[in-house]
Amino acid sequence: MDPRRNPYAPGAGTPPPELAGRDELIERAAVALDRIRAGRPARSFILYGLRGVGKTVLLNRIRLDAEARGFSTIRIEALEDRPLPALLIPNMRALLLRLDRGEAAKVVAGRAWRALAGFAKSFKAKVGDIEVSLDVDAEPGLADSGDLELDLADLFAAVGAVVRDRKSAAVLFIDELQYVREGELAALIGALHRAAQDGLPVTMVAAGLPQLLGQMGRAKSYAERLFEFVPIDRLPDAAARDALKLPAEREFVYFDEAAIDSILRETQGYPYFLQEWGKHCWQIADESPISRAHADRATLEALAELDASFFRVRFDRLTPREKAYMAAMAALGPGPHRSGDIAEKLGKAVSAVAPLRNSLIAKGMIYSPAHGDTAFTVPLFDAFMKRVAPARAEQDSKP
């Protein structure tokens, strides 16, 4: 069929043509943000789940809806090698530039600019090799102590006063929050807690991998009272069917039920994989309807493309010893698996492989769904490990 009309959109955070099964969550987030803007108590959201469940898509949808309703937003993707101040400062500067319009606004925003100048000077944030600085005089004693939590609280208080004057609210949208260092995460949560206590319209909506729950709980014991932790999982059957077939039907193309059943078994209802299989089905089929035979061919092509990109880019980040640990997990199946079983598969003591496990958790490859358990953060990764090295997944897991 015409590739120009292919409606499917697999990608990192690319909005799907049919955002099925998420309407209730989007509305709950909108209600929470509206309450915070109105000065009413509400917990904002932390979205967590495996790769490919659509966390980034949801985060962006909530952000775009908030912007359309007049919220002031900051959009950040946390990175493993970037400190939080380096991510916050240029984005906070952009936010203040949007707010700093008109003489009256400049008077109110002046303290926020001075707070940001002090914060930037204190933490000497860099973008690449260039140090971020502001052409604004700092106010001594304002957001310049060098204590990240205290200085963030001062900065949020100053920004909160500006957005409250504009009858708005400031919302930090942070993706991949699990990559924020634990000490910085504690400071961020603490500063947001103080803003909430002071009734300031400053909050955060974030997304990350499942280990984020433990990280935030360790960072601040009251995190679960400040945020609502929302699990994002694969789509239920009806929503998965809609995500697959409705985009095609808008182009007057239809799926046989057998084709849909086959695709749902292969993708397990994960939104990203549904887009991949839909894209390949469209490319393979000459005409409607898309049949089971088309779906079977799409499975072969989708897996080959995933192996070369989605899975491979994560696999290539691993050291040989980390690959061996993942191979041992794969040999045991999709998981979760007891840490002791993985160590036994490797022929080593649990304590000897604990550093590998910790390293893989830090890289976002695995997580602990329960104490002593280990599972892949990337769905279908166990099957990829077996495909990428048919004998190796078993061989590398042996002593």
C-alpha positions in Angstrom: 0.0 0.0 0.0 1.0 3.6 -0.4 3.9 4.3 2.1 2.9 8.0 2.1 -0.3 7.0 3.8 1.2 4.7 6.4 -0.4 6.0 9.6 1.8 4.2 12.1 4.4 6.1 14.1 7.0 3.9 15.9 9.6 6.1 17.6 11.0 7.4 20.8 8.1 9.4 22.3 6.5 9.9 18.8 2.7 10.4 19.3 0.8 7.4 18.0 -2.1 8.0 15.6 -4.4 6.5 18.2 -3.6 7.1 21.9 -5.8 4.3 23.1 -6.6 3.4 26.7 -5.1 6.5 28.3 -8.0 9.0 28.4 -8.8 8.6 32.1 -5.2 9.1 33.1 -4.8 12.3 31.0 -8.0 13.7 32.6 -6.8 12.9 36.1 -3.5 14.7 35.5 -5.4 17.7 34.1 -7.6 17.9 37.2 -4.5 17.7 39.5 -2.7 20.5 37.7 -5.8 22.7 37.7 -6.2 22.2 41.4 -2.5 23.1 42.0 -2.9 26.3 39.9 -6.0 27.2 41.9 -4.1 26.8 45.2 -5.9 23.6 46.1 -4.0 20.6 47.4 -3.3 17.9 44.8 -0.5 15.4 44.1 1.1 15.6 40.8 2.0 12.5 38.8 5.1 10.2 38.5 4.6 7.8 35.5 6.7 4.7 35.7 6.9 1.5 33.6 9.0 -0.5 31.2 10.5 0.7 27.9 7.9 0.9 25.1 4.8 1.4 27.2 4.3 5.0 26.1 5.5 7.0 29.2 7.1 9.7 27.1 4.1 10.0 24.8 1.8 10.5 27.9 4.2 13.0 29.5 4.2 15.0 26.3 0.5 14.8 25.9 -0.1 16.0 29.5 2.4 18.8 28.9 0.8 20.0 25.6 -2.6 20.0 27.2 -1.3 22.0 30.1 0.3 24.6 27.8 -2.9 24.9 25.9 -4.6 25.7 29.2 -2.1 28.5 30.1 0.4 26.6 32.3 4.0 27.6 32.3 6.1 24.5 31.6 9.6 23.3 31.5 10.5 20.2 29.5 13.6 18.3 30.5 15.1 14.9 29.6 17.4 13.7 32.4 20.7 12.3 31.2 23.1 9.9 32.9 26.1 12.3 32.7 24.4 15.7 33.2 23.9 17.2 36.7 20.4 18.5 37.4 21.4 22.2 37.6 22.8 22.1 34.1 19.5 20.8 32.9 17.4 23.3 34.9 19.2 26.6 34.4 18.7 27.1 30.6 15.2 25.8 30.8 14.3 28.0 33.7 15.8 31.0 31.8 13.6 30.2 28.8 10.6 30.0 31.2 11.3 33.5 32.7 11.8 35.0 29.2 8.3 33.9 28.3 6.9 35.3 31.5 9.0 38.5 31.5 6.8 40.6 29.2 5.5 44.0 29.9 6.7 46.5 32.6 4.5 45.1 35.3 5.7 41.6 34.6 9.3 42.7 34.7 8.9 44.1 38.2 7.4 40.8 39.5 9.9 38.7 37.6 13.0 40.7 38.8 13.4 38.6 42.0 13.1 35.4 40.0 15.8 36.5 37.6 18.1 37.4 40.5 17.4 34.0 42.1 18.3 32.3 38.9 21.5 34.3 38.5 22.6 33.3 42.0 21.7 29.7 41.4 23.6 29.7 38.1 26.6 31.3 39.7 26.6 28.9 42.6 26.4 25.7 40.5 28.4 26.8 37.5 26.2 24.9 35.1 27.7 24.1 31.7 26.1 23.2 28.3 28.9 21.3 26.5 32.1 23.2 27.3 30.3 26.6 27.7 29.5 27.8 31.2 25.9 29.1 31.5 25.7 32.6 32.9 23.1 35.3 33.0 23.4 39.0 32.3 21.6 39.7 35.6 23.0 40.8 39.0 22.4 38.2 41.6 20.9 39.1 45.0 23.3 38.1 47.8 21.8 35.4 49.9 19.2 34.4 47.4 19.6 30.9 45.9 23.4 31.1 46.2 24.3 29.0 49.3 25.6 26.1 47.4 23.1 23.8 49.1 21.1 22.4 46.2 17.8 21.8 48.1 17.9 25.3 49.8 18.8 27.1 46.6 16.2 25.2 44.5 13.6 26.1 47.2 14.5 29.8 46.9 14.4 29.6 43.1 11.0 27.8 43.0 9.6 30.3 45.5 10.7 33.2 43.3 9.3 31.6 40.2 6.1 30.6 42.0 5.5 34.2 42.9 5.7 35.1 39.2 3.4 32.5 37.9 0.9 33.0 40.7 0.8 36.7 39.8 0.0 35.6 36.2 -2.7 33.2 37.6 -0.8 30.3 36.2 1.4 27.5 37.6 4.9 26.3 36.7 5.2 22.6 35.9 8.5 20.7 35.5 8.0 17.9 33.0 11.0 15.6 33.4 11.5 12.4 31.4 13.9 9.6 32.4 13.9 10.9 36.0 15.7 7.7 37.1 18.9 9.2 35.7 18.9 12.1 38.2 21.5 11.4 40.9 20.0 10.4 44.2 21.3 13.4 46.1 20.0 15.8 43.4 16.7 13.9 43.4 16.4 14.4 47.1 17.0 18.1 46.7 14.4 18.4 43.9 11.7 16.6 46.0 12.6 18.7 49.1 12.3 22.0 47.2 9.0 20.9 45.6 7.7 19.9 49.0 8.5 23.3 50.4 6.7 25.0 47.5 3.7 22.9 48.2 3.8 23.7 51.9 3.9 27.4 51.0 1.0 27.1 48.6 3.0 28.0 45.6 1.9 26.8 42.2 5.1 25.0 41.3 5.0 21.2 40.7 6.5 18.4 38.7 5.1 15.7 36.4 7.8 13.1 35.5 8.3 9.7 33.9 10.9 7.0 34.4 11.6 3.3 34.7 10.2 1.1 37.6 13.3 1.6 39.8 12.2 5.2 40.2 9.8 4.2 43.0 12.7 2.9 45.2 15.0 5.8 44.2 12.4 8.5 45.2 11.5 6.6 48.4 15.2 6.5 49.4 15.7 10.1 48.5 12.8 11.4 50.6 10.5 9.2 52.7 7.5 11.5 52.1 7.8 11.3 48.2 4.7 9.1 48.1 2.7 11.8 49.8 3.8 14.5 47.5 3.3 12.6 44.2 0.9 10.0 42.9 2.9 7.1 41.4 1.1 5.8 38.3 2.1 2.5 36.7 2.0 2.6 32.9 1.8 -0.9 31.5 0.9 -2.7 28.3 -2.5 -1.9 26.8 -5.5 -4.1 27.7 -6.9 -6.2 24.8 -9.6 -3.8 23.6 -7.3 -0.7 23.7 -4.5 -2.6 22.0 -6.9 -3.6 19.2 -8.0 0.0 18.8 -4.4 1.3 18.7 -3.7 -1.2 15.9 -6.8 -1.1 13.7 -8.3 2.4 14.1 -5.4 4.2 12.3 -5.7 1.9 9.3 -9.5 2.1 9.2 -9.3 5.9 8.9 -7.4 5.1 5.6 -10.1 2.6 4.7 -7.7 -0.3 5.3 -8.9 -3.2 7.5 -7.3 -6.1 9.4 -8.5 -9.7 9.5 -9.2 -10.7 13.1 -6.6 -13.5 12.8 -4.0 -10.9 11.9 -4.9 -8.8 14.9 -4.8 -11.9 17.2 -1.3 -12.8 15.9 0.1 -9.3 16.3 -1.3 -9.0 19.8 0.4 -12.3 20.8 3.7 -11.1 19.3 3.7 -7.6 20.7 2.1 -8.5 24.1 0.1 -5.3 23.8 3.1 -2.9 24.2 2.3 0.3 22.4 5.7 0.8 20.8 5.7 -2.7 19.3 2.1 -2.3 18.1 3.3 0.7 16.0 6.2 -1.3 14.6 4.0 -4.3 13.6 1.4 -1.9 12.2 4.0 -0.1 10.1 5.4 -3.3 8.7 2.0 -4.8 7.9 1.1 -1.7 5.9 4.4 -1.9 4.0 3.9 -5.6 3.2 0.2 -5.7 2.2 -0.7 -4.8 -1.4 -4.3 -4.2 -0.5 -6.9 -4.4 2.2 -7.6 -6.5 4.2 -4.3 -7.2 6.1 -4.2 -10.9 6.5 -2.6 -13.4 9.0 0.0 -14.1 6.3 0.9 -10.4 6.2 1.1 -10.3 10.0 3.5 -13.3 10.0 5.8 -11.6 7.5 5.5 -8.4 9.5 6.7 -10.2 12.5 9.9 -11.3 10.8 10.6 -7.8 9.4 9.7 -6.0 12.7 12.0 -8.3 14.7 14.8 -7.8 12.3 14.5 -4.0 12.5 14.2 -4.0 16.3 17.2 -6.2 16.6 19.2 -3.7 14.5 18.0 -0.6 16.4 15.7 -0.7 19.5 17.4 -3.7 21.1 20.9 -3.4 19.6 21.5 0.2 20.8 20.9 -0.9 24.4 22.9 -4.1 24.0 25.9 -2.3 22.6 26.2 -0.1 25.8 27.0 -3.2 27.9 30.4 -4.5 28.9 31.2 -8.1 28.2 30.5 -9.1 31.8 27.2 -7.2 31.8 26.2 -9.0 28.6 27.0 -12.3 30.3 24.7 -11.4 33.2 21.9 -10.5 30.7 22.6 -13.8 28.9 22.1 -15.7 32.1 18.8 -13.9 32.7 17.7 -14.6 29.1 18.5 -18.3 29.5 16.2 -18.4 32.5 13.3 -16.8 30.5 11.6 -13.4 30.5 11.6 -13.1 34.3 11.5 -11.8 36.9 14.2 -14.0 38.4 15.7 -14.4 41.8 19.2 -12.9 42.0 20.4 -16.2 43.4 19.2 -18.1 40.3 21.0 -15.7 38.0 24.2 -16.0 40.1 23.9 -19.8 40.0 23.5 -19.7 36.3 26.8 -17.8 36.1 28.4 -20.1 38.5 29.2 -17.3 41.0 28.2 -16.1 44.4 25.4 -13.5 44.6 27.8 -11.1 46.2 30.3 -11.5 43.3 27.7 -10.5 40.7 26.0 -7.8 42.8 28.1 -5.0 41.2 27.1 -6.1 37.8 23.4 -6.1 38.8 23.8 -2.6 40.3 25.5 -1.4 37.1 22.8 -2.7 34.9 20.1 -1.1 37.1 22.0 2.2 36.8 22.0 1.9 33.0 18.3 1.3 33.0 18.6 -2.3 31.6 17.1 -4.2 34.6 15.1 -3.4 37.7 14.0 -5.1 40.9 10.2 -5.6 41.0 10.6 -7.0 44.5 13.4 -7.6 47.0 15.8 -10.1 45.5 14.1 -10.2 42.1 15.5 -9.0 38.8 13.7 -8.3 35.5 14.4 -6.7 32.2 13.2 -3.1 31.7 12.9 -3.7 27.9 10.1 -6.0 27.0 11.0 -9.0 24.8 14.7 -8.5 25.5 15.2 -12.1 26.6 14.2 -13.3 23.1 16.5 -10.7 21.5 19.5 -12.0 23.6 18.8 -15.5 22.3 18.5 -14.3 18.7 21.6 -12.0 18.7 23.7 -15.0 19.8 21.8 -18.2 19.5 24.2 -20.3 21.5 25.7 -17.4 23.4 22.8 -16.7 25.7 23.3 -20.2 27.1 27.1 -20.4 26.8 27.8 -17.0 28.4 25.7 -17.8 31.4 27.9 -20.8 32.3 31.1 -20.5 34.4 
